[in-house]
Amino acid sequence: YIMNILILSAGGPTAHGAIKSLRDIDFDGKIVSVDSNPLSAGFYLSDSYYVIPKAFESGYIDELLQIVEDENIDLILPTSSNDIVTISENSHLFDCQLFMSDYEAINICSDKLKFYEKCKDKFPLPKTSMDYHNIDYPLFAKPKEHSAGSRGISLCKTIHNVNCLNTNKYKYIYQEYLPGMEYTIDVLCDMDSNPLAIVPRERLQTKAGISSKGRIVKNNFIEKSCFEICKFLKLKGPLCLQMKEDINGNPKFVEINPRLGGSSYFATLAGINFLEIILDLVNGKKPIINKPKPITILRYYNEVVI
């Protein structure tokens, strides 16, 4: 693979996993990364890097376009929720491969209420409302848009807990509380919205919303549901779906992130390297996709000295 790849939001674990997945294969191209934080660990895992504005700030797209030209970028890989919204909205400006969903699909997934209204009659979802009076306690309060890493999420056991959120910076939706096992499902679709790989895992432990311990599992119901909802929403590229079991043990869709997830590298460790598959597809090759290995992964910190 001789390509130049641009990794966005290099400071997050999603970018680190994407870079490691590329290093795990016979990749001879150049890895370029960008982030708004000059102390982003992903910079030092890359071949070159740039400090740029945040995704919603002025100058972001212009600087990216210049980097794409200067570095002869062939493929852009967004790794944060803000990236995918801004990039998809300006996709017509980029003269390189964007292996990701269209703006319309991303916009639905980025707004939890739109996602609920679009999917509630066809797929299992927790009851969701902008009015907390419509949801029984305990309930979950979540930012309506553009949240990541569990930021702003709160479990409310009483109305007092809900009232305490009023001073927060987020606009909230309220959801039925799901007490059971939580699953993250890494899915890769081609550009025709055909799911090629579906890798469910149990979230055994999380830190700041990112899996620190996970177990790859086989679950026919989850895999079938993910296949169907990806087709229904016309999703493309790498995806990170979240499901959680209700009080009766029935998994329900909590959200869909139309990008690589913070622990998508777990799929690579299970034998399904999304980056390798993406490179095959971009280069016109038919990818070989194996069944994921049923492994348990424990994550730990690693240090970068600069």
VOKOL-591244 format. One record per residue (C-alpha): residue in three letters; y, x, z; residue number from 1. Coordinates in Angstrom, 1 decimal, decimal comma. Last residue first. Layout:
{'ala' {Y X Z} NUM},
...
# end
This chain:
{'ile' {14,2 9,2 23,4} 306},
{'val' {11,1 8,6 25,5} 305},
{'val' {9,0 5,5 24,6} 304},
{'glu' {6,7 4,2 27,3} 303},
{'asn' {3,7 1,8 27,2} 302},
{'tyr' {3,3 -1,4 29,2} 301},
{'tyr' {-0,1 -3,1 29,6} 300},
{'arg' {-1,9 -5,9 27,8} 299},
{'leu' {-5,5 -7,1 28,6} 298},
{'ile' {-7,4 -8,6 25,7} 297},
{'thr' {-10,6 -10,7 25,8} 296},
{'ile' {-12,8 -10,7 22,7} 295},
{'pro' {-14,5 -13,3 20,6} 294},
{'lys' {-14,3 -11,5 17,3} 293},
{'pro' {-12,3 -13,3 14,6} 292},
{'lys' {-14,2 -14,4 11,5} 291},
{'asn' {-13,5 -12,1 8,5} 290},
{'ile' {-10,8 -12,4 5,9} 289},
{'ile' {-11,1 -10,3 2,8} 288},
{'pro' {-7,8 -10,6 0,9} 287},
{'lys' {-7,7 -11,3 -2,9} 286},
{'lys' {-5,1 -8,9 -4,3} 285},
{'gly' {-1,9 -9,8 -6,0} 284},
{'asn' {0,2 -7,2 -4,2} 283},
{'val' {2,0 -9,8 -2,0} 282},
{'leu' {-1,3 -11,3 -1,1} 281},
{'asp' {-2,9 -8,0 -0,2} 280},
{'leu' {0,2 -7,0 1,9} 279},
{'ile' {0,0 -10,4 3,7} 278},
{'ile' {-3,6 -9,9 4,5} 277},
{'glu' {-3,0 -6,4 5,9} 276},
{'leu' {-0,1 -7,7 8,0} 275},
{'phe' {-2,2 -10,6 9,4} 274},
{'asn' {-4,9 -8,1 10,6} 273},
{'ile' {-7,8 -10,4 11,6} 272},
{'gly' {-10,4 -8,2 13,4} 271},
{'ala' {-10,0 -9,4 17,0} 270},
{'leu' {-7,5 -6,5 17,6} 269},
{'thr' {-5,4 -7,7 14,7} 268},
{'ala' {-5,5 -11,3 16,2} 267},
{'phe' {-4,2 -9,8 19,5} 266},
{'tyr' {-1,4 -8,3 17,5} 265},
{'ser' {-0,1 -11,8 17,2} 264},
{'ser' {1,0 -11,5 20,9} 263},
{'gly' {4,8 -12,2 20,5} 262},
{'gly' {4,1 -14,5 17,7} 261},
{'leu' {4,6 -14,0 13,9} 260},
{'arg' {6,8 -16,6 12,4} 259},
{'pro' {7,0 -20,4 12,0} 258},
{'asn' {7,0 -21,0 15,8} 257},
{'ile' {5,2 -24,3 16,4} 256},
{'glu' {5,6 -26,3 19,6} 255},
{'val' {3,7 -28,2 22,3} 254},
{'phe' {0,8 -29,5 20,3} 253},
{'lys' {-1,7 -31,3 22,4} 252},
{'pro' {-5,2 -30,2 23,7} 251},
{'asn' {-7,2 -32,9 25,5} 250},
{'gly' {-8,5 -31,8 28,9} 249},
{'asn' {-8,0 -35,2 30,6} 248},
{'ile' {-4,8 -34,1 32,5} 247},
{'asp' {-3,3 -32,8 29,2} 246},
{'glu' {-4,4 -29,5 27,6} 245},
{'lys' {-1,8 -27,2 26,0} 244},
{'met' {-1,1 -26,2 22,4} 243},
{'gln' {1,2 -23,6 21,0} 242},
{'leu' {1,3 -22,5 17,4} 241},
{'cys' {2,4 -19,1 16,1} 240},
{'leu' {2,8 -18,9 12,3} 239},
{'pro' {2,5 -16,2 9,7} 238},
{'gly' {3,4 -17,2 6,1} 237},
{'lys' {4,0 -20,8 4,9} 236},
{'leu' {4,3 -24,2 6,5} 235},
{'lys' {4,2 -27,4 4,4} 234},
{'leu' {4,6 -29,6 7,5} 233},
{'phe' {1,5 -31,6 6,7} 232},
{'lys' {-0,5 -28,5 5,6} 231},
{'cys' {0,3 -26,7 8,8} 230},
{'ile' {-0,5 -29,8 10,8} 229},
{'glu' {-3,9 -30,2 9,1} 228},
{'phe' {-5,1 -26,6 9,6} 227},
{'cys' {-3,8 -26,6 13,2} 226},
{'ser' {-5,7 -29,8 14,0} 225},
{'lys' {-8,9 -28,4 12,5} 224},
{'glu' {-8,7 -25,2 14,4} 223},
{'ile' {-7,9 -26,9 17,7} 222},
{'phe' {-10,8 -29,4 17,3} 221},
{'asn' {-13,3 -26,7 16,2} 220},
{'asn' {-12,6 -24,3 19,1} 219},
{'lys' {-13,8 -20,7 18,9} 218},
{'val' {-12,1 -18,4 21,4} 217},
{'ile' {-10,0 -15,2 21,6} 216},
{'arg' {-9,2 -14,6 25,2} 215},
{'gly' {-5,7 -13,5 26,4} 214},
{'lys' {-4,0 -11,5 29,0} 213},
{'ser' {-0,3 -10,4 28,9} 212},
{'ser' {0,7 -13,4 26,7} 211},
{'ile' {4,4 -13,6 26,2} 210},
{'gly' {6,5 -16,4 27,9} 209},
{'ala' {8,4 -13,9 30,2} 208},
{'lys' {5,0 -12,7 31,4} 207},
{'thr' {1,9 -14,8 30,6} 206},
{'gln' {-1,7 -14,8 31,9} 205},
{'leu' {-5,0 -16,3 30,6} 204},
{'arg' {-3,5 -17,7 27,4} 203},
{'glu' {-6,6 -18,9 25,7} 202},
{'arg' {-6,8 -17,8 22,1} 201},
{'pro' {-7,1 -19,5 18,7} 200},
{'val' {-7,2 -17,5 15,5} 199},
{'ile' {-6,7 -19,5 12,3} 198},
{'ala' {-6,8 -17,5 9,0} 197},
{'leu' {-6,2 -18,7 5,4} 196},
{'pro' {-4,1 -21,8 6,0} 195},
{'asn' {-3,0 -23,1 2,6} 194},
{'ser' {0,8 -23,7 2,5} 193},
{'asp' {1,2 -22,7 -1,2} 192},
{'met' {2,8 -19,4 -0,1} 191},
{'asp' {-0,3 -18,4 1,8} 190},
{'cys' {-0,8 -19,5 5,4} 189},
{'leu' {-1,6 -17,3 8,4} 188},
{'val' {-2,2 -18,9 11,8} 187},
{'asp' {-2,1 -17,5 15,3} 186},
{'ile' {-3,1 -20,1 17,8} 185},
{'thr' {-1,7 -19,9 21,3} 184},
{'tyr' {-3,6 -22,0 23,9} 183},
{'glu' {-2,7 -23,3 27,3} 182},
{'met' {-5,4 -24,7 29,6} 181},
{'gly' {-4,5 -27,8 31,6} 180},
{'pro' {-1,5 -29,2 33,4} 179},
{'leu' {0,5 -30,8 30,6} 178},
{'tyr' {3,7 -32,3 31,9} 177},
{'glu' {5,2 -34,9 29,6} 176},
{'gln' {8,3 -33,6 28,0} 175},
{'tyr' {12,1 -33,6 28,4} 174},
{'ile' {14,6 -32,3 25,9} 173},
{'tyr' {17,5 -30,2 27,0} 172},
{'lys' {20,8 -28,9 25,7} 171},
{'tyr' {21,1 -25,4 27,2} 170},
{'lys' {23,9 -23,6 29,0} 169},
{'asn' {22,8 -24,7 32,5} 168},
{'thr' {25,1 -26,6 34,9} 167},
{'asn' {23,2 -29,9 34,3} 166},
{'leu' {19,8 -28,2 35,1} 165},
{'cys' {20,1 -28,9 38,9} 164},
{'asn' {20,1 -32,7 38,1} 163},
{'val' {16,6 -32,3 36,7} 162},
{'asn' {15,3 -30,7 39,8} 161},
{'his' {16,8 -33,4 41,9} 160},
{'ile' {15,1 -36,0 39,7} 159},
{'thr' {11,8 -34,7 41,1} 158},
{'lys' {9,0 -32,4 40,0} 157},
{'cys' {10,9 -30,6 37,3} 156},
{'leu' {9,2 -27,7 35,6} 155},
{'ser' {11,8 -25,6 33,9} 154},
{'ile' {12,2 -23,9 30,5} 153},
{'gly' {15,5 -22,0 29,9} 152},
{'arg' {13,9 -18,9 28,4} 151},
{'ser' {10,1 -19,4 27,9} 150},
{'gly' {10,0 -16,3 25,6} 149},
{'ala' {12,0 -18,1 22,9} 148},
{'ser' {14,5 -20,9 22,5} 147},
{'his' {16,3 -21,9 19,3} 146},
{'glu' {16,7 -25,6 19,9} 145},
{'lys' {16,1 -28,5 22,4} 144},
{'pro' {16,0 -26,2 25,4} 143},
{'lys' {13,1 -27,4 27,5} 142},
{'ala' {12,6 -29,6 30,6} 141},
{'phe' {9,0 -30,2 31,6} 140},
{'leu' {8,0 -33,3 33,6} 139},
{'pro' {6,4 -34,0 37,0} 138},
{'tyr' {7,3 -36,8 37,0} 137},
{'asp' {7,1 -39,6 34,4} 136},
{'ile' {9,1 -39,4 31,2} 135},
{'asn' {11,5 -42,1 29,8} 134},
{'his' {14,1 -41,5 32,6} 133},
{'tyr' {14,4 -37,9 31,3} 132},
{'asp' {16,3 -39,1 28,3} 131},
{'met' {16,2 -36,7 25,3} 130},
{'ser' {12,5 -37,7 25,0} 129},
{'thr' {9,0 -36,2 24,5} 128},
{'lys' {5,5 -37,6 25,1} 127},
{'pro' {3,1 -34,7 24,7} 126},
{'leu' {1,8 -34,3 21,1} 125},
{'pro' {-1,5 -35,1 19,5} 124},
{'phe' {-1,0 -35,4 15,7} 123},
{'lys' {-0,2 -38,1 13,1} 122},
{'asp' {2,2 -40,5 14,8} 121},
{'lys' {4,0 -37,8 16,9} 120},
{'cys' {4,5 -35,3 14,0} 119},
{'lys' {8,0 -35,9 12,5} 118},
{'glu' {9,5 -37,3 15,7} 117},
{'tyr' {8,2 -34,5 17,8} 116},
{'phe' {9,3 -31,7 15,4} 115},
{'lys' {12,7 -33,3 15,2} 114},
{'leu' {12,9 -33,4 19,0} 113},
{'lys' {11,7 -29,8 19,3} 112},
{'asp' {14,3 -28,5 16,8} 111},
{'ser' {13,1 -25,1 15,4} 110},
{'cys' {10,0 -26,6 13,9} 109},
{'ile' {11,9 -29,1 11,8} 108},
{'asn' {14,5 -26,4 10,7} 107},
{'ile' {11,7 -24,0 9,8} 106},
{'ala' {10,1 -26,7 7,5} 105},
{'glu' {13,4 -27,3 5,7} 104},
{'tyr' {14,4 -23,6 5,5} 103},
{'asp' {11,2 -22,7 3,6} 102},
{'ser' {8,4 -20,9 5,4} 101},
{'met' {7,8 -17,1 5,4} 100},
{'phe' {6,7 -14,2 3,2} 99},
{'leu' {10,2 -13,3 2,0} 98},
{'gln' {9,7 -10,9 -0,9} 97},
{'cys' {12,7 -9,1 -2,2} 96},
{'asp' {16,0 -9,9 -4,1} 95},
{'phe' {17,5 -11,7 -1,2} 94},
{'leu' {20,5 -14,0 -1,7} 93},
{'his' {18,5 -17,2 -2,3} 92},
{'ser' {16,9 -16,8 1,1} 91},
{'asn' {20,2 -17,6 2,9} 90},
{'glu' {19,1 -20,5 5,0} 89},
{'ser' {15,6 -18,9 5,3} 88},
{'ile' {17,1 -15,7 6,7} 87},
{'thr' {19,3 -17,5 9,2} 86},
{'val' {16,6 -19,8 10,6} 85},
{'ile' {13,9 -17,1 10,5} 84},
{'asp' {16,0 -14,5 12,3} 83},
{'asn' {16,9 -16,8 15,2} 82},
{'ser' {13,3 -17,6 15,9} 81},
{'ser' {12,3 -14,0 16,1} 80},
{'thr' {10,0 -11,7 14,1} 79},
{'pro' {11,3 -11,8 10,6} 78},
{'leu' {9,2 -9,7 8,1} 77},
{'ile' {11,1 -8,7 5,0} 76},
{'leu' {9,2 -7,3 2,0} 75},
{'asp' {10,1 -4,9 -0,9} 74},
{'ile' {13,0 -3,0 0,6} 73},
{'asn' {14,6 -0,4 -1,6} 72},
{'glu' {16,2 1,3 1,5} 71},
{'asp' {19,8 1,1 0,3} 70},
{'glu' {19,5 -2,3 -1,4} 69},
{'val' {17,6 -4,0 1,5} 68},
{'ile' {19,9 -2,3 4,0} 67},
{'gln' {23,0 -3,7 2,1} 66},
{'leu' {21,5 -7,2 2,1} 65},
{'leu' {20,8 -6,9 5,8} 64},
{'glu' {24,4 -5,9 6,5} 63},
{'asp' {25,8 -8,8 4,5} 62},
{'ile' {23,4 -11,2 6,3} 61},
{'tyr' {24,5 -10,2 9,8} 60},
{'gly' {28,2 -9,8 9,0} 59},
{'ser' {29,2 -12,8 11,1} 58},
{'glu' {26,9 -13,4 14,1} 57},
{'phe' {24,0 -15,9 14,1} 56},
{'ala' {21,3 -13,2 13,6} 55},
{'lys' {22,8 -10,7 16,0} 54},
{'pro' {24,8 -7,8 14,4} 53},
{'ile' {23,2 -4,6 13,1} 52},
{'val' {21,8 -1,4 14,6} 51},
{'tyr' {19,7 0,3 11,8} 50},
{'tyr' {16,3 2,0 11,8} 49},
{'ser' {14,1 4,5 10,0} 48},
{'asp' {10,4 5,4 9,9} 47},
{'ser' {9,6 2,9 12,6} 46},
{'leu' {7,9 3,2 16,1} 45},
{'tyr' {11,2 4,7 17,5} 44},
{'phe' {13,3 1,7 16,3} 43},
{'gly' {10,7 -0,7 17,8} 42},
{'ala' {11,7 0,4 21,3} 41},
{'ser' {15,1 -1,1 20,9} 40},
{'leu' {17,9 0,8 22,7} 39},
{'pro' {20,6 0,3 20,1} 38},
{'asn' {20,4 -3,5 20,6} 37},
{'ser' {21,4 -5,6 17,6} 36},
{'asp' {18,1 -4,9 15,9} 35},
{'val' {16,8 -3,5 12,6} 34},
{'ser' {13,6 -1,8 11,5} 33},
{'val' {12,5 0,1 8,4} 32},
{'ile' {8,8 0,9 7,8} 31},
{'lys' {8,2 3,0 4,7} 30},
{'gly' {5,0 2,7 2,6} 29},
{'asp' {1,7 4,5 2,8} 28},
{'phe' {-0,2 1,8 4,8} 27},
{'asp' {-3,9 2,5 5,1} 26},
{'ile' {-4,2 0,2 8,1} 25},
{'asp' {-3,7 0,4 11,9} 24},
{'arg' {-0,1 1,6 11,4} 23},
{'leu' {0,8 -1,7 9,8} 22},
{'ser' {-0,7 -3,7 12,7} 21},
{'lys' {1,2 -1,4 15,1} 20},
{'ile' {4,5 -2,2 13,3} 19},
{'ala' {3,7 -6,0 13,5} 18},
{'gly' {2,8 -5,7 17,2} 17},
{'his' {6,0 -3,9 18,0} 16},
{'ala' {8,0 -6,5 16,1} 15},
{'thr' {6,4 -9,4 18,0} 14},
{'pro' {7,0 -7,5 21,3} 13},
{'gly' {10,8 -7,6 20,9} 12},
{'gly' {13,3 -4,8 20,3} 11},
{'ala' {12,8 -4,5 16,5} 10},
{'ser' {14,4 -7,9 15,8} 9},
{'leu' {13,7 -7,7 12,1} 8},
{'ile' {11,1 -5,5 10,4} 7},
{'leu' {11,9 -4,3 6,8} 6},
{'ile' {9,0 -3,2 4,7} 5},
{'asn' {9,1 -0,5 2,0} 4},
{'met' {6,0 -0,6 -0,2} 3},
{'ile' {3,2 1,7 -1,2} 2},
{'tyr' {0,0 0,0 0,0} 1},
# end
